[in-house]
């Protein structure tokens, strides 16, 4: 099928994982091959006795240079999200240490300060941001501006 304009396929379900996480490497390789290598059947992408990581190593030369730019941008997005999440957690920790101005109820239960945050934790952080009301933000801004 040939389009007159560029199209971006949408994968339903989990997002494309980070390439540098061992626990999701198979899922990453499967998603990249599915999106960026021409295929008609699954065996065009991955042999029956092959892992997705082996298939990726064997077929990555089939991915066009333009697509590698997109793949690198996906990885950059993950790195930006991780940095954003880490910064948000530092801000929360500092605010709590300074004057206990953030209610602990607002912090998602599965967040650990100093731990490794996967990209699947973004929903929890968005929930946290949604729970912040104007008073909490005003208190935080006041403490930030006074230091």
Secondary structure, 3 states (H helix, E strand, C coil): CCCCCCCCCCCCCCCCCCCCCHHHHHHHHHHHHHHHCCCCCHHHCCCCCCCHHHHHHHHHHHCCHHHHHHHHHHHHHHHHHHHHHHHHHHHHHHHHHHHCCCCHHHCCCCCCCCCCCCHHHHHHHHHHHHHCCHHHHHHHHHHHHHC
